[in-house]
Amino acid sequence: MPVEITWWGHATCTVVDSHVRVLTDPLFARRLAHLRRRRGALPPPGAWHADVALVSHLHADHLHVPSLARLTPGTRLLVPRGAPRAVPGLRRLTHLQVREVAPGDEIRVGDLAIRVVPALHDGRRLPLGPHRSPALGYVVEGEARTYFAGDTGLFDEMAKEVGPVDVALLPVGGWGPYLGEGHLDAGRAAEALARLGPRSAVPVHYGTYWPIGMDAVRPHEFHTPGEEFVRRAAERAPEVAVHRLGHGESVRLEAAR
C-alpha cells in the first residue's frame, strides 16, 4: 500500500503507513509568543487524530502543550528523555500515553517500528534552564522507511545513524530572518539528501510562522526556501523526487520494498 504524507505547516506532518497514523511535532496555534501563522489555514480537527505523535525537541514550536492537549485520548506520545521534568505541562496530559525516548530506542506501534535517531540541535526548553534533553529525529518503518528529521544541522554520522530511508521529511528553513546553529537551510538540506539517498523528499519547517512586526526583514527567508530546496536538490541529489507541498496538501508514495 502507498504511504501518504500530509504537511500541515511548520514541522507538523501526518504520515499514514500500514494503517497507522503518525503525527510529527503537533502545532495547531494561530499565534505562539512573538510568532504568528502567516500562511496556510490551521490544521482541521481531523489532524488532531493520530495513533502516535512524535516530538523532536523541547522548543515551544515543536513541543507545544496546548496543541498536544487536543490529541485524542489514548494517543501515544514520544518525547525526548527528560521532557516531563523540563516541561511540567506535559504531566497534565493524563489522557495521553507519554513515553520518554532517546537515540537508539525502538518502539512498536501496530505494524510500524519507530526508531529514535540523534539530531544536531540545541533541544533544551527555552529560556535556558538546568534541564537538558536530546534533540531527536525519528525513522518510521512500515511499508516504507520515513525519516522525520525534526530540527537538525548536518553531522558527519547522519547517514550512518539514520540508515537507509525511502522518504525524508527535511527542514529547509525556519521561523525568522536568520538561521542559527543546528538548522538546515535549502543548501544544507540538499546536501543531507545527497548523504541519505532517499527516493523521495518533502521540505518542511518553512513558510508558516514569522515574527510579528518583521515582515520587511529578509522576507525571502520566509517565502523562498521551498523553491530553493527544489532547485538545490536537483543539482546535488538529482535522483531524489522532491514533493513541495502546500499547507494541507498530501502526497501518496509507493513503497519501495
N, C-alpha and C positions, 0 to 999 in steps of 0.2 A: 504494500500500500504506500501511497506517496506520503511524504512528510509535509505538513502545512505550517508556514510561519507567517504570523501577523505582527506587524510593527505598529505599536500604539503611540510611539513617540519617545524621545529620550532613550533610556536603556530598557524600556518596557516592551517585551515581546511575549506572544503566546506561541509555543511550539507544540504541535499535536503530532505525536508519534506513537504507533502501536496502541491507539485509542486512549492514550494518556495525555492530559493537558498539563503543560509546564509553563509557568509564568515567571518571567525574569524581572527583577528589581521593580516591583509594582509602584507606580507613581501616578495617582489619579487626581492630582491637585491642579487647580487653575492658577494658584499662586503659592509660592514657597519662599518665605522670608523675602529677600530682595529680588527674587526671580518671578517672572510671570510667563505663562504659556502664550507664546506669540504665534504659533502655527499649529493647526490640527485641532479638531474637536477633542474634548475629553473622552477617554475610552468609555463605551457604554457599559451598563451594569453586567452584561454578559461577559465582559472581560474580567470581571472580578472572580469568575469561577475557574478554578484550577484544581487538579489533583495534588500538585506540589508547586510551591513557589520558591524561587532561588534568590537569595540576597548576596550580592557580591562583596559589599563592604559597608562600613557604617556611616558614610557621608549621608546627610539627610535627603539628598536627591536620589539615593539608592535604597536606603533603609528609612522609609517614611511611615512612621507608625500609624497615622490616620488612614493611609491607603491600605496598610496591612489589616487594619481593623475591619475593612469592608470585605475581606475574603470570606468565602463560605465556611461555616463551621465544619471542623474536621480536616480542613486543608493542612497538608504537611508543609512546614516552613523550615527551610535550611538556612541557617545564618552562620557567620563566622564565629569561631570559638571565642568566647568571652563577650559576645554581643549583649546578652541579658544583663550582665554586670555593668557594661558601659552605657547601655540604653535602657533605663529602668522601665520605660513604657512598654517594652516587649513583654514584661512579666504580667501585664494586664490583659494580654491577648490569650486568655484562657480557652477561647473557642478554637484555637489553632494547636496543631501538634508541632511544637517548636523543637528543633534539634540543632545543636551546635556541631559544626564540622570544621575540618582543617585539611590542607593538601594531603592527598594520599587516601582519604576516606572514599568509600564507595557505598552507595545507598540504592536499594532496590525499591522501585515503585511500579507495581504491576509488572509489565514485561520490559520495563526500562531499567538500565543501570545508570546511575548518575555518579560520575567520577569528579572529585573535587581536585582542582589543579591550582598551582600558585599564579599570582599576578604580581606585577611590579607596580605598586601604587601604595600611597600612604592611606591605609584603611582605617585610621583612628577616627573616632567621633569628634567632630569639631564643635566648639572651640577645644583646643588641645587639652587633654586631661591625662591622668595617670594610667588609664586603662588602654591597652593596645590589643587589637585583633588583626588577624591577617586579612589582606585583600585576596579575594578568590576569583577564579574562573571555574566553569563547570563544563563537562562534556557529557551530553545526554546521548546514551547509546541504546538504540532500539532498531528500527528498520534502517535508520541512518545514524551517523555519529555527528552530532551538532555541538559545536563549541561556542559557548557564550563567554566572552572574554571579560565582561564587567568593565572596569576601568583598568587599564594596564599600559605600561610602556613596553617597548621591545626589550627582551632579555635574551642572553646567549642560549639558555636552555629551553627556550619556548617550544620549539618543535619536539624536543625530547619529552618535556613534561606534558605537553598536550597530547602528543601521539597522533596517529593518522586520523583525520576527520574528513567528513564529506561536505559539511556546511560550516561556515564561520560567520558568527554574528559579531562584527568588529566595530568598536567605537572609532569614529573618524573626526571627531571634533569635541566640543564641549558646550558650556552654557555662558561663556564670557568671551571677551575680545582676545584673551591670551590663554594659552595652554601652559600649565606648569609641568614640572617633572612628573613622570609616571602616567603620561597620556599618549595616545596615538592621534596624530593628525593624518590627513589624507595620504601623505607620502609615506609615513612610517607604517600606516595600516597596509598600504600596498606592499611594503617590504615584509610585513608579517604574513601576507598571503603567499609571497614567494617562498618563505620558510616553511609554512604549514602545508601548502599544496592541496587545499580542498578542491572539490569540484565546483562548489558554489559559495557565494558570499553575499551577505546583506549588511550594508552600512547602517549603523545606529548611533545614538548619542550625539545628535547634531540637530540644528534647525527646529528646536521645540521651545526651549526656555531661554530667556535673555534678561539681563538685569534691568530693572526699572530705571528709566532716565538715561540709558546708554545706547539708544537706538542709532545714534550717529557715530559711535565709536567702533571702528573696524567692522562695519556691518557685513562685510564679505565673510567674516568668520562664522556668522550665523547662516547666511544664505547658501554658500557655495561648497562646503565640504563634501556633500554627497556627490555632486557632479565632478568635483576634483578627484575624488576617490575613484570614480569610474574611469576617468582618464588615466590616472596613475596606475591603476590595476591593469589596464590594457597594455601599458608599457612594461610593467615589472612582472606581471603574472598573467600573460595573455590566455593561458589555458583555463583560467577560472571564470566561470559565468557569474557576473555581478548583477544582482537584482536590487535596484534602487527603488524602494517602496515609498509611497506617500503614506501619510498618517492614516492608520486604519486599513491599509491595503495588505493583501495576503499573497503569498506565492506557494504553489504546490510543487514540490520537488520529488522526482522519482528516486527511490532508494537505490544506492549504488551496489548493494550486496544482495 
